[in-house]
Amino acid sequence: MPFNKFFARKQETDLNYRIGYVRYEDNLKIFYKGNIKNIFIYFLVQI
């Protein structure tokens, strides 16, 4: 059934997104390790 295929694909995408986000967070932590001021400025620029 198309719905089941879609649902399975969505679950897979959600999982990949979560894994990707965790990796992204880890990279951020490594990149900004001990440099909170840069993170703060970065988020200010984003807004």
C-alpha positions as CSV (number, residue, x, y, z in Angstrom):
1,M,0.0,0.0,0.0
2,P,1.3,3.5,-0.9
3,F,0.5,4.8,2.6
4,N,2.7,2.2,4.3
5,K,5.5,2.9,1.8
6,F,5.2,6.6,2.6
7,F,5.1,6.0,6.3
8,A,8.2,3.8,6.3
9,R,10.0,6.4,4.2
10,K,9.0,9.1,6.6
11,Q,10.2,7.1,9.6
12,E,13.5,6.5,7.8
13,T,13.9,10.2,7.0
14,D,13.1,11.2,10.6
15,L,15.7,8.7,11.9
16,N,18.3,10.0,9.4
17,Y,17.5,13.5,10.4
18,R,17.9,12.7,14.1
19,I,21.2,11.0,13.5
20,G,22.4,13.9,11.3
21,Y,21.3,16.4,14.0
22,V,23.2,14.6,16.7
23,R,26.3,14.5,14.5
24,Y,25.8,18.2,13.7
25,E,25.5,19.0,17.5
26,D,28.7,17.0,18.2
27,N,30.6,18.8,15.5
28,L,29.4,22.1,16.9
29,K,30.6,21.1,20.4
30,I,34.0,20.2,19.0
31,F,34.2,23.3,16.9
32,Y,33.1,25.7,19.6
33,K,34.7,23.8,22.5
34,G,35.2,26.3,25.4
35,N,34.3,29.3,23.2
36,I,30.8,30.2,24.3
37,K,31.1,33.9,23.2
38,N,31.5,32.8,19.5
39,I,28.3,30.6,19.8
40,F,26.4,33.5,21.3
41,I,27.5,35.9,18.5
42,Y,26.7,33.2,15.9
43,F,23.2,32.9,17.1
44,L,22.7,36.6,17.2
45,V,23.8,36.8,13.6
46,Q,21.4,34.0,12.7
47,I,18.5,36.0,14.1
